[in-house]
């Protein structure tokens, strides 16, 4: 008799567990049909482009003799004036002779919606030790949201 009661009790417990498990699955199914709350991403403000950034990049690319990257900084009109080979040959000719940009500062800027002119004072390192400081006017055009150089900035200009 005790054996029979234990078996019946075990069956009752097992049946209760099965019923509880099925009910849990239904709740899980119901919950999975509820769309998850998706967080709204916070928009990251995009900084407005600055013509100074293009000048900064030019200086780095010039000193690294990264002529392909310099070519990418040129405006459409400047690319009609210079080929990639022209840019490479000009930059290489100067840097091969030890002419690098030692320092620079923007002393004046005139920026409109799509055009900019920056007066840049560049100290050129010439031949490994001689410094020559010259003022250059750098013209830029805004194209596709990026400031592009209208000409190369070279020591002999």
ABEGO torsion letter per residue (X at the ends): XAAAAAAAAAAAAAAAAAAAAAAAAAAAAAAAABBBBBBBBBBBBBBBBBAAAAAAAAAAAAAAGBAAAAAAABBAAAAAABBAAAAAAAAAAAAAAGBBBABBBBABBBBBAABBBBBBBBBBBBGGABBBBBBBBBBBBBBGGBBBBABBBBAAX
